[in-house]
Structure formats: structure tokens, C-alpha cells
Amino acid sequence: MTLYYSLVFLLLMAEMVLFMLLIVPMPYSLKRKMFTFLSESPLIARLQYGLKITFIFILILFVDSVNRVYRVQMEVSSFTHGNERASVVGTERLEVQARKFYSQRNMYLCGFTLFLSLILNRTYIFILDILRLEDEVKRMKGDPDALKSKDSERLDNAAGAGDIGRLKKELSKKDRDIEALKKQMEGLSREYNRMGDQVSPQDEAPKKDR
């Protein structure tokens, strides 16, 4: 196995370990802290950027391996069904079969690495959504431990990527504006009542003098 395919194999093993860490059961608070760190750490962000470039090269290797498998398969078919069947030397046929095996191995290796990267990405986003929804459910139930915290806000920001996240942010902003208007109206109402109470005794005083 060449060096770059060995690196692809190591990356596949790392993805498998990371997937197991994502799905292993753990306490809610520990999981929230871990995913908050993953979503906010600048080191993890740079690592994700580097992995995106790496997966582009793996995609190129996958396309090349598919092309090699196709060419070797055509060569094997010509040996099997062509007119040269009787003149094929045994060692040459073994060499073609070996190249077919290595080409298929490289194709499966790159393909599974790319496929598992997509699974990891979707699993990570789903877990962020689940943590955010669990925070919202606990806050609706009045759990004091589930008050709005920086970790929850970070999870909201991490899970709020894309158009859906943008709409959710706009909706939450409008809700905060409505709450601010309600508080302002309550303050104006209290001030109006206080002013009314101060004016009423002054109006009653001249009536008593009469």
C-alpha cells in the first residue's frame, strides 16, 4: 500500500473512533460541554478546514481508483472472452487479477472514507440539534439548571447554520423585541397610574375647600 493510501486508511480508522465517541452514552452536562468546545474551539475549526481539503484529494483518489477498476475489468474481460484466451500466460493473468484486487481495495477504501465523513457531519449536526432542543424543553418545564447560558447560546449558534438557522435567529430576535416592548408598555402604564394618583389628590383638595 502506497503512502497516501496508508494515510487514507489511518483517516478512516480515526473517523471510526470519532463516530464511536459521538454515539457513546455520556452525561448530558458532559456532552454539552464537549460539543460546545468542539463548536467554539479555533483549533477544531482549523482542523475541519484542513480536513475539507484532505477530503477533496481523497475524492480525486476515489475517481482515479474507479477509473483503474474499470480499465482492469475491461482487460480481464478481454482475456476471458477475447480470441487471446488460449495464448494467455498464467503469470500474466495473475498479475491482472492482482491489479484488479488492489484497484478495488483502493476504491472501497476511499469510498468508505468519504461516506463516513458525511455520516460524521450529519451525526454532529443532529446531536447539536438534540442538545439545543433538550435545553428548550427543560427551560419550558421551569428547570432552574436549564436557564439560558453561554453554552446554550453557543449550541444555538453552532446548530443554526444555513437558512433554517437564520430564520430561527430572526424569530428569536423578534420575540426578544416583543418582550422588550411589553416591558416598556408595563413601565409606561405604571408611570401613568402613578401620575394619576398624584394628580387626583390635588383635584379633590379644591372641592373640599368649596
N, C-alpha and C positions, 0 to 999 in steps of 0.2 A: 504494500500500500504506500502510495506516494505521500509526501509531507502534507500537502494541502488536504488530501482526503483523510489523513490521520487527524488533522485539526478539525475537520468536519465531524469526525467520529467523536472527538472529545467534546465538541459543542453539543452534539446530540446527547451524550451522557449527562452533560451539565443541564440541559433542558429537562431531561427526565428527573433529575434530582430536584430541580426547581419546581417542577409540576407536583412532585410528591410533597414538597414543603408547602405549596399553596393549598392542597386539599387535605392536609393532615389536620385533625381536630385540635383546637387550642382555645384557651380562654378568650372571651370577647375583648376584654381590655388589652390583652397582649396582641391580639390580631389587629386591633385598631391602631395601636402604636406602631406595629411593624409596617402596616400598609401606609400609614401617614409618613413614616420615614422613607419608604420606597417612592412615594409620590412627590416628596419635597426635597430629597437629597440631590444636590447638584452633581455629585459623583455618579449617582444612578442615572441621572439624565444624560450625562456624557457617555456613560456605558451603553445606554439604549441607542444613542445616536451612532456609536461605533458598531453596534450590532446590526443596525439597519443597513449600513454599508456592507458589512460582512454577509448579510443575507442576500444582497444584490449579487455578490460574487458567487455565492452558493447557487443562486438561481442560474447564473451563467454556466456553472459546472453541471447543473442538472440538465440544462438544454443540451450541452455537449455530450453528456453521458447517454441521453436519449438518442441523439444522432448516432453515436457509436453503436448502441444496441441495434438500431435499425440497419446499419451497414453490415454488422456482423451477422444479423439474422438473414439478410439478403445473401451473404456469402455462404452461409450454411445451407440455405435453400438451393443455391446453385450447385453445391456439392451433392445434395441429396437427389435433386430432380433433374440435374443437367446431364449432358452427354459425357461429362468427365468423371462420372461416378466410378467407372472401372479403373481409372488411372490415378485416383486419389490415393496418396500415400498416407499410411496410418498416422505417422507423426504430424503431418500437416493438418489432418483432421483434428487431432488432439489439441494442436495449437489454436485452431479456430474455436474449438469448444472452450478452451481456457480463456481466450479473449472475450467470448460471449459471457462467460461467468463473471469476469472482472467488470465488464461493462454494465451488466445487470446489477452487480453489487454496488457499484458507484451510483447508479441511477436510484436504487432503493435508498441508499444512504443519504443522498442529497434530498430526495423527495420526502422522506420521513422527517428530516431536519426542518425543512421548510413548513411541512404540515404541522409539526409540533410547535413551531414558533407561532403560527396562527392560533392554535389552541391555547397556548400560554397567554397570548394577548387578550383573547376573549374571556378567559377564565379570570384574569386580573381585573378586567373591567366589570365583570359580573360580581366579583367579591366586593369591589368598591361600592357598587350599587346596593348590594345587600347590607353592607355596614351602614351606609347612609340611611337606608330605609329603616333599619333597626333603631338607629338614633331617633328618627322621626316618630316611630311607634312608641318608644319609651318616653319621649317628651310629651306626646299626646296623652299617655297614661299618667303623666304627672310624676314621673320618676325623677327625684332630685339629682341623681347621679348622671342623668342624661341631658343636663342643661346644655345650652349651646356653648361649645368650647372651640378653641382654636383647632383641635384635631378634627372636629366635625366639619368646620369650615374648610379645612384643607381637603378632607374627603369629598366635600361637595364640589370644590374646585377641580379635583382630580377626576371625579366621575362626571363632571359637567362638560366634557369635551364634545364638540360638534353642535349642530343646530338645536338638538333637544336640550343640551346643557345651557345654551344661550337663552332659549325660551324660559327655562326654569329660573335662570338668574333674573331675567326681566320680570317674571311673575313674582318672585320673592321681593324684588325691589319695589314693585307696585304695592305689594302687601305692607311693606315697611312704610311706604309713603301714606297709605291709608291709615295705618296705626298712628303715625305722627299727626295726621290731620284730626283724627279722633281725639288725641290728647290735647291738641291745640283748641279744639272746639270745647272740650270739657273745661280747660283753663279759662276760656272766654266766658263760658256760662257761669263758672264760679265767680269771676270778676264782676259780671253783670249783676248777679244776685247780691254780691257784697255792696256794690254801688247803690243798688235799690234799697238795701237795708239802711244805708247811711242817709239816703235822701228821705225815706219815709218818716223818721222822727222829726226832721226839720219841717215837713209839711203839716204834721199833726200839731206842732207847737203853736202856730198862729191860730189854729182852730180853737185851742183851749183858751187862748187869751181873749178871744171874742166871747 
